[in-house]
Amino acid sequence: MLKVSAVTSPGEIDFRPGDVLLLTVKSQDTDAALRDLHNVEKDIPIFCLQNGVRNEETAAGISKGFMASLCVSRQSLSPMGR
């Protein structure tokens, strides 16, 4: 089992070589979260795991460590083709 710590501010993180950031905030909080992070750590790889649009543009504009964005589509299927 991998223990993962959660924090409420980037200043609470003890960054180490090889760390990456999984960004999971709501879209309206992306800019502020990344700016707070940039004040503490400028070169960490960032992976946006959000369901909004334009989060990756925000991340790429603030951090040169932006790596990837995950987009997930969901389709509801009715039972038995109904």
C-alpha positions in Angstrom: 0.0 0.0 0.0 1.3 3.4 -0.9 0.7 6.1 1.6 -0.1 9.5 0.0 -0.1 12.7 2.0 -2.7 15.4 1.4 -2.1 19.1 2.3 -4.0 22.3 2.0 -1.1 24.5 1.0 2.1 23.8 -1.1 4.1 25.3 1.8 3.3 22.2 3.8 5.1 19.9 1.3 8.6 18.7 1.8 9.5 18.4 -1.9 12.1 15.8 -2.8 13.9 14.9 -6.0 11.6 12.7 -8.2 8.4 14.2 -6.7 5.5 15.0 -9.1 2.3 17.0 -8.4 -1.2 15.6 -9.1 -3.4 18.6 -9.5 -6.9 17.8 -8.4 -8.6 21.1 -7.5 -11.7 22.5 -9.0 -11.2 24.5 -12.2 -12.0 27.8 -10.5 -9.1 27.2 -8.1 -6.5 26.1 -10.6 -4.8 29.5 -11.1 -4.5 30.2 -7.4 -3.3 26.7 -6.5 -0.6 26.8 -9.2 0.5 30.3 -8.2 0.9 29.2 -4.6 2.8 26.2 -5.8 5.1 28.3 -8.0 6.0 30.5 -5.0 7.3 27.3 -3.2 8.6 25.0 -6.0 9.1 26.1 -9.6 10.4 22.9 -11.3 8.1 20.1 -10.2 6.3 18.1 -12.9 2.6 18.8 -12.8 -0.2 16.4 -14.0 -3.7 17.9 -14.3 -6.3 15.4 -13.2 -9.3 17.6 -13.6 -12.6 17.5 -15.5 -12.7 21.1 -16.5 -11.5 22.8 -19.7 -8.4 25.1 -20.0 -6.7 23.8 -16.9 -3.7 22.7 -18.9 -3.4 26.1 -20.5 -3.4 27.7 -17.0 -0.8 25.2 -15.8 1.4 25.6 -18.8 1.3 29.4 -18.5 2.4 29.4 -14.8 4.7 26.4 -14.5 7.4 25.2 -16.9 7.0 21.8 -15.1 3.6 21.2 -16.7 3.6 17.6 -18.1 0.2 16.3 -19.0 -3.5 16.5 -18.8 -6.0 13.7 -18.3 -9.4 14.0 -20.0 -12.1 11.5 -19.1 -15.3 11.2 -21.0 -18.3 9.5 -19.5 -21.2 8.1 -21.4 -24.4 6.8 -19.8 -25.9 3.7 -21.3 -29.4 2.7 -20.6 -29.9 -0.9 -19.5 -31.0 -3.3 -22.2 -30.8 -0.7 -24.9 -33.7 1.4 -23.6 
